[in-house]
Amino acid sequence: MKILTRYIIKEHIAPFIFALSVIMFILLMNFLVKYIGQIFGKGLPVFTILKLIALNLSWMLALAVPMATLVAVLMAYGRFSSDNEITILKSSGISIYKIILPSIYLGIFLTLIMIYFSDQILPESNHQARAMFGAIKQKKPTLQLEEHIFFEIHKYTFVVDHIEKPLPGDLPGIDSLLGPEYKNIAGLDRLRNLTIFDRSDSKKMITIIAEEGYMVYSKKYRMLIFTLFNGEFHELDNKKLDEYQRSNFSKYIVHIPAKEFELEEREDNYRGDREMNIKMMQARIDDIKKNVDRQKTKTANNTDRNFKSIEQLIMKIDKRPDIAPADSSLLAGISHSKWRKAKAKARQEADRKRQRMRTNKSIMESHQKSINKYAVEIHKKMSIPFASIVFVLIGAPLGIMARKGSMGVAISLSIGFFLLYWAFLIGGEDLADRKFITPFLAMWSPNIIVGIGGLYLTWRAVKESSFINWEKLGRLFKLFLIKKQGNGETSAK
């Protein structure tokens, strides 16, 4: 049996690696297409891009492993069935249960590995990926000057009439002329007729005009450095419009802060529910439950005080013999206007207390939603890895019952089971967030439903009864394709 177990598990390895690679590639391409505008075109180093992709591979792996397990099991047992190895094993006295058992061992192994991965590695990867995404969003693309285009950075605006591309050797000793920041700058452009509008000081309007200039970005100071030649400096005080200053310069340097051109990763201590492990989320749930208990106690005390105030008021009124039972608008010795004011004040007080009760109820409902959110994430960290075992129960009997030439139909059905699983998972999470069902039921119902289906298929495989007439279904599938092609040719004509 050990030889058979090793043989069956060995047959899973190649299909599993192949399926995992294909699924990861599809998820990766979808990720790149979705975020290509945020990642590329901002002058990010290649290492930063690769690091961001590597961090996002974690959640892709958590989704891809159960899917790859289903495909691997289906392909392995499909090959056993098509090569009549299942028939040989059964004729040797080996039951279907023992044939499927090695795959269940493999599913249990993958489940344990992925539970640890989802609890310890995935949250940290999600946290670092979110922090890096935040830093990338704040970073502006590398500045590329264009002629007659206004560029605005903070409170500076500048425009260039003409940009010259000097030939190599046209600017000898440029670092000594312009400054050390320009040293070893390749392809330094010469800017003609440059205008800079400086609004950094709200009290002044400054305009700088130069016949010639050069621009470089200093990583050390995180600034754009403009070195200007042969120009004019115009300054106007907003409070003293009659005092206008104008001066000429042969050389002038302007520093414009540009911190957003550098990728700045900051330490972020905030963590969402998908950035926490089970221990962190359980601690957060305990804290929220304590707040709920305090809120319940506070609400109960307020309710008791309100009812006691009403009872005391009723008792005082009952003790007044001068109040007519049928007359609720007047009190002896009190004018009608004072009574109206007292009634309005009492109504305001009642409304205020009612609003306080509504606020307390809203706070408790919000706390309960937070508890459900964290509880859902805790169960998800275990239920999704457990899907590897469930998909073994689905894939193995489907592969065994499939016949040669019907593998395409079997794979199509397995995709259907997988889509059914994820539909239940996503729908359950939404229902749990709305408090329609418990977090446990929301996250484990897909495994329970699909698992029952897998057990039923396994039982049918043991009984050697075909759950589906594969050959008939295969012929119908071929007829459908032929009919579709015929319709396509007719429409083309």
Summary of the structure (lengths in Angstrom):
residues: 493
radius of gyration: 36.9
end to end distance: 61.2
largest distance: 111.6
contacts: 1408
relative contact order: 0.10
helix: 65%
strand: 13%
